[in-house]
C-alpha cells in the first residue's frame, strides 16, 4: 500500500494497522501480568511491555532504510512478516495460567502448552 503512491491506500493501511494494534493490546494487557508469579507480576509485566516496545520499536525502523535502499519495499514487508511469525511462535509457547492460584509464586507450577 505504501509503494502505490495513493494517499487513500496509505491512509487505509494506517487505519488497518491501528485497528489490529487495538485488538492486540487489550488481551495482551490482561495476559502479560498473568505469566509472572504474583510477587513479580508488576515488574515482569512492566519490563516485558517496555523492553518489547523499545526493542520492537527500534529494530524495524533502524533496518528499514537499509532494506529499502538495498532490496526495495518488499524486503520491509518480508521483515515484518518474519517478526509476526516469531511473535506467533512466542505466543504459542507462553504458559497457560488458567486455574493457577494467585498466591502461587513458583513459576514451575504453571502448566505449559505442548
C-alpha positions, 0 to 999 in steps of 0.5 A: 500500500505504501509503494502505490503512491495513493494517499487513500491506500496509505491512509487505509493501511494506517487505519488497518494497522491501528485497528489490529494494534487495538485488538492486540493490546487489550488481551495482551494487557490482561495476559502479560501480568498473568505469566509472572508469579504474583510477587513479580507480576508488576515488574515482569509485566512492566519490563516485558511491555517496555523492553518489547516496545523499545526493542520492537520499536527500534529494530524495524525502523533502524533496518528499514532504510537499509532494506529499502535502499538495498532490496526495495519495499518488499524486503520491509514487508518480508521483515515484518512478516518474519517478526509476526511469525516469531511473535506467533511462535512466542505466543504459542509457547507462553504458559497457560495460567488458567486455574493457577492460584494467585498466591502461587509464586513458583513459576514451575507450577504453571502448566505449559502448552505442548 
